[in-house]
């Protein structure tokens, strides 16, 4: 239990830090699910990899079943209103692709989530 707690603490200390690429200051967000067990961390590695590969810049769009989720940009950790078993598909859009769908101002990348509730 101590190892798990320490691992989570270290992740948030080092994983949520803002990065600087050249003169551009980037903020990385951590997206977790609305769960009470370890499945709440389902997205962490995927999103972190997208930031590291340059697919996301600052605050990516999060769209759940086509509806853009508004979240507070001043928080480091965002709790998505979903449980893991509700998710059927996740797509990550590169910062250059997201503007084609969501408009020029939305060029930070996107996380597209489809759920079992999709009609």
C-alpha positions in Angstrom: 0.0 0.0 0.0 2.9 2.4 0.8 4.4 1.7 -2.6 1.2 2.5 -4.4 0.7 5.7 -2.4 4.3 6.7 -3.0 4.0 5.9 -6.8 0.9 8.0 -7.1 2.4 10.9 -5.2 5.6 10.9 -7.3 3.5 10.7 -10.5 1.6 13.8 -9.6 4.7 15.7 -8.4 6.7 14.9 -11.6 3.9 14.0 -14.0 1.9 17.2 -13.7 4.7 19.6 -14.0 4.6 22.2 -16.7 7.2 21.8 -19.5 9.0 24.4 -21.5 9.8 23.7 -25.2 12.0 26.6 -26.5 10.2 29.8 -25.5 6.8 28.1 -25.3 5.6 27.2 -21.8 3.4 24.1 -22.0 1.1 22.8 -19.3 0.3 19.1 -19.3 -3.0 17.9 -17.9 -3.8 14.6 -16.2 -7.1 13.1 -17.1 -8.6 10.5 -14.8 -11.9 8.6 -14.8 -14.7 8.9 -12.2 -13.7 5.5 -10.6 -12.8 4.4 -7.0 -10.1 1.9 -8.0 -7.0 1.8 -10.1 -9.0 2.0 -13.4 -9.3 5.7 -12.7 -5.8 6.1 -14.2 -6.8 4.4 -17.5 -5.9 7.5 -19.6 -2.7 8.7 -17.9 -0.1 6.9 -20.0 -1.9 7.5 -23.3 -2.3 11.3 -22.7 1.3 11.6 -21.3 2.7 9.9 -24.4 0.7 12.3 -26.6 2.1 15.3 -24.9 5.7 13.9 -25.2 5.2 13.2 -28.9 4.0 16.8 -29.4 0.5 15.8 -30.4 -1.0 18.0 -27.7 -0.2 21.5 -26.7 -1.5 22.9 -23.4 -5.2 22.0 -23.0 -6.5 19.5 -25.6 -10.2 19.3 -26.4 -12.0 16.5 -24.8 -15.1 15.4 -26.7 -17.4 12.7 -25.3 -19.9 11.3 -27.8 -19.4 14.4 -29.9 -20.0 16.9 -27.1 -17.0 19.0 -26.1 -16.3 18.8 -22.4 -15.5 22.2 -20.8 -13.0 21.8 -18.0 -11.2 24.2 -15.7 -7.8 25.1 -17.3 -6.3 26.1 -14.0 -6.5 22.6 -12.6 -3.7 20.0 -13.3 -5.9 17.0 -12.9 -9.2 16.7 -14.7 -11.8 14.1 -13.6 -13.8 12.9 -16.6 -17.4 12.0 -15.9 -17.0 8.4 -17.2 -16.3 5.0 -15.9 -13.9 2.7 -17.8 -16.6 0.1 -18.7 -18.6 2.9 -20.5 -15.8 3.7 -22.9 -15.9 1.9 -26.3 -13.3 3.9 -28.3 -10.7 6.5 -27.7 -9.0 8.5 -30.5 -6.3 11.1 -30.1 -6.1 13.9 -32.6 -2.9 15.7 -33.3 -2.8 19.4 -32.7 -2.8 20.0 -36.5 -5.8 17.7 -37.1 -8.1 19.0 -34.3 -8.3 22.4 -35.9 -9.8 20.9 -39.0 -12.7 19.5 -37.0 -13.1 22.1 -34.2 -11.9 25.3 -35.9 -8.7 27.3 -36.1 -8.8 28.3 -32.4 -8.9 24.7 -31.3 -5.4 23.6 -32.4 -4.2 22.1 -29.1 -5.1 18.5 -30.0 -8.1 16.5 -29.0 -9.2 13.4 -27.1 -12.3 11.9 -28.7 -14.1 9.4 -26.5 -17.0 7.2 -27.6 -19.1 5.5 -25.0 -21.7 2.8 -24.8 -24.3 5.6 -24.7 -23.5 6.7 -28.2 -26.6 6.7 -30.4 
